[in-house]
Amino acid sequence: MRITRATVAAVCTAAAVAGCGSDTTSDQHTHEGSDDHQVLEPLSPQQIDADQTAITALQMILSWQPAIDESKADALLRATAYLGGDLLAVAESGTRAEVRPDADWQQWAAAKDALSATCVRADSTPAAPEGMRTVVLDLTCTQTVLHAGGRSTRLSPQLWRTTVTRTDDGWRLTDYRYQQ
């Protein structure tokens, strides 16, 4: 059987026209769904494991609002519930942590852009023996610039090495370092 371009075009046109018809009137349409916007809160640190604690905390730390935040340190403060050790001490100290400014920070602030981070466990994560109270996890994190005009720009993925420690009150992120 030989299919010509004309045959393909005719089939596509017929399918498109068939999809346009409707046997309902506009009076019969019902509104389903909602325009309500809800903020999805992350699970509390007491409810999640080491991996999810590292992922949640680092996503918060790498998500910025340059038009509102004074610096990237504000993101660290938003992650306080997931922090432990020296990171928690810095966040609770009330002093602004010295954080290397991003080269594009001022541009993002002027444009009222925001950055959202998504992290996943990297294949390079070292194996941890069962029952460890301190675990090292490598995370691949990708930041996306959310432009005020509605577009978005995905930045290059980055590898971060995190350390989480089990406390009596759940896992806490105690260290993170940029790897590449």
Steps between C-alpha positions, in 0.01 A plus 500: 500500500639836400418805712539837331538842657151586377356199685678596823382862465140389440501269803649771724247758378209260555620420852538868585152587369344203681649618826346845460137389509295489818148391576471707816390859524686759699218490758590140585861565596576467866799648675721232646812566702593804695680828464607479864874511546650308787854497625639149530695474820788252516475220752642571842851373570358247747308328219772454237816294452859611446468527120183706510643726772808579289288552188243723672759712681724552197203583275407771750859627529541523121159665436529878505288810465756767404238777484407430863799322658792709620733215406511124455525480880123561519446162335708336773269657758195356323655153536560532877259218592716255298839615631723372779849553635697802378246579227224535758728711721564740210130521415400563862781746574308795363806613307507501124722218379761602247389333180675546168269716288382364167617692192141528374338593835451871420365423153250249643397746772442781250293270277307364803603146404505213752703179504357161585724200566424134444737238644528124459733241647809462278644167394832604658353481852730286714347189655429536870491205740160427653426685822739793448412820685693713249452447128667663198277551195585645161220698343461626146318833518360702213391858549237651274469876458131588511475824304237753604359492146411131529792337319757283675866422442652178630859539620766228476471221760746515789633227727489564877631279780279514808532359849193416707500393863231312691379680811239403758262720300570369147771546237671839455727643230831584670723581202493556125776565249498579129678221309495608133 
